[in-house]
């Protein structure tokens, strides 16, 4: 389906709105969609908090499984007969035109590069209990991998946003929420009807909930403050952030990551990709990324998963797709 043919999700302020839609449309999808929106919003808020509340990147802990944890808090109770409904809801959600839907569609697409559909197990009747358990475990693993990519995409977006609009990253949660409303208001005339409805509801809801008048000056600051922070290597930052789920999955060393970065369509060969020690320091002190365990560099110089990383670099500008 082309992007122009897609429609935004119906605007749902509360779970009661979602339930009413389910009843009106005779379709239980909308409660699942409301929960998916809440899950993805929580991932974004957690990522923003890392940037806003920890001004030194070395103190941040990004791409540490937050999206999987929050997903399991929301959907982890799904039984064997419900897992495929959750997965179907994720796929359907990705077919809409909303920003969250586009993130989910992109995450699904990357997951499908890693795990081509042809390799997925097929349940052939009569399926045994063991077959069903194995299929359910596989599907849950696929959803968790989608979570990893959602977290990486969100990290990449918020990393860029932190340079584009540093005013929106105040350490105080209320002040940054109001600043973000102000930043969003800059583009209000270009918003579609769904985005305008969401912004207007959020503004009204915040007016009732946030009572400190001094904090409300942040809306004005967000509207007019056009200061930016210099980003030395934006394309490199994007590539490393988007490759990080592969670093974790294949336990790449920083030498492996350096080899991968040098092998893509627009290779990086200068600092910080000249020495693995520099790259390790850069990942920690600039991007808030750190390895959980020590790996062993590929003996043949070609780390496992390198073709997946190369497949992500398909844009004409060399950035990660």
C-alpha positions, -999 to 999 in steps of 0.1 A, spaced: 0 0 0 14 34 -9 19 60 18 -7 83 1 -33 55 3 -29 50 40 -51 65 66 -43 77 101 -57 57 130 -89 70 146 -80 94 175 -84 76 208 -78 96 240 -87 69 264 -93 31 265 -130 39 267 -127 56 233 -110 24 220 -138 2 234 -164 24 219 -147 21 185 -145 -17 189 -182 -18 195 -192 6 167 -169 -11 141 -175 -46 155 -137 -49 155 -116 -56 186 -84 -43 170 -87 -8 184 -81 -18 220 -49 -35 208 -40 -4 188 -45 18 219 -22 -4 238 4 -4 210 3 34 210 8 35 248 37 10 245 55 30 218 49 62 236 65 48 267 96 37 247 99 73 234 94 88 269 121 65 284 145 74 256 139 111 260 144 108 298 179 93 292 189 123 272 172 149 294 180 137 328 216 125 321 234 154 304 266 133 301 262 106 274 286 84 294 259 81 321 231 70 297 219 35 292 204 32 258 192 2 239 192 -19 270 160 -39 263 136 -12 274 112 -18 245 110 -55 252 105 -50 289 77 -24 283 61 -47 256 60 -76 280 45 -54 307 17 -46 282 13 -79 263 33 -105 282 2 -120 297 -11 -131 263 -17 -169 262 -10 -194 235 -44 -186 218 -37 -148 219 -1 -144 208 -10 -145 171 -37 -119 177 -11 -96 192 12 -102 163 -16 -95 138 -25 -63 156 12 -51 153 11 -58 116 -22 -41 111 -10 -11 132 20 -7 108 -4 -2 79 -16 32 90 0 66 82 8 77 117 44 84 128 43 55 153 29 32 125 58 42 102 83 33 130 67 -1 135 66 -7 97 103 1 95 111 -21 124 91 -50 109 109 -45 76 144 -47 92 133 -78 113 122 -94 80 157 -89 66 171 -107 96 145 -134 96 131 -139 60 96 -151 60 106 -182 41 126 -194 71 97 -191 95 83 -224 108 50 -236 94 23 -254 114 10 -283 94 -22 -300 107 -25 -320 127 -2 -299 149 9 -313 182 11 -294 215 49 -293 211 45 -278 176 21 -251 189 44 -243 218 74 -240 195 55 -218 171 43 -195 199 78 -192 213 91 -183 178 64 -157 173 71 -141 207 108 -140 197 99 -123 165 79 -97 183 107 -91 208 131 -86 178 107 -60 164 109 -43 199 147 -41 196 144 -24 162 117 0 175 140 9 203 169 15 179 148 37 156 134 57 185 170 61 198 181 74 164 152 98 162 157 112 197 194 115 193 188 137 162 160 156 180 183 163 210 205 183 186 177 199 166 157 211 197 177 209 229 151 231 246 128 200 246 152 181 268 148 199 301 157 177 331 123 184 347 97 161 331 69 187 333 90 214 317 102 192 289 67 180 282 55 216 278 86 225 257 78 196 233 43 210 230 58 243 220 82 227 195 54 208 180 33 240 177 59 254 153 47 231 126 10 232 135 -1 246 101 15 216 84 -1 190 106 -28 167 93 -61 165 111 -51 136 133 -19 154 144 -39 186 151 -65 167 171 -38 150 192 -19 182 198 -51 201 209 -61 173 232 -26 170 247 -25 207 253 -59 208 270 -51 177 291 -18 192 302 -36 225 311 -57 206 336 -29 184 349 1 207 351 -6 236 375 27 253 380 24 286 360 62 290 359 66 258 339 41 270 312 67 295 299 83 264 284 56 263 257 66 297 245 103 288 247 97 257 226 79 278 200 106 304 195 139 288 207 156 277 175 190 270 191 206 238 179 236 217 190 263 208 166 264 172 156 299 162 143 290 130 126 252 127 120 254 99 94 278 79 115 257 84 146 227 71 128 245 41 114 260 30 148 227 34 166 209 14 139 235 -13 138 235 -17 176 208 -45 177 232 -64 155 261 -57 178 241 -72 206 227 -101 187 260 -112 172 282 -100 201 304 -79 177 335 -65 192 343 -29 184 368 -41 158 339 -60 142 318 -29 142 346 -9 128 349 -34 99 312 -32 92 312 6 92 341 6 68 323 -19 45 290 -2 38 281 19 7 294 51 22 322 38 44 336 56 74 374 54 76 384 85 96 379 92 134 364 75 153 366 45 129 404 45 127 410 26 160 387 3 179 395 21 212 384 54 197 352 38 185 344 22 218 349 55 236 328 73 210 299 48 214 299 53 252 307 90 255 286 103 226 259 77 219 253 62 254 259 27 240 279 1 258 284 -36 253 271 -60 279 297 -88 274 331 -93 258 331 -107 223 357 -123 200 365 -106 167 357 -125 135 387 -145 124 381 -140 87 375 -103 91 338 -106 81 316 -105 112 284 -126 112 255 -104 103 275 -80 81 252 -86 52 222 -75 73 240 -42 81 248 -37 45 212 -42 35 202 -14 59 224 11 40 204 16 8 196 53 7 214 74 -18 228 96 9 244 66 26 223 68 57 207 37 73 173 29 59 
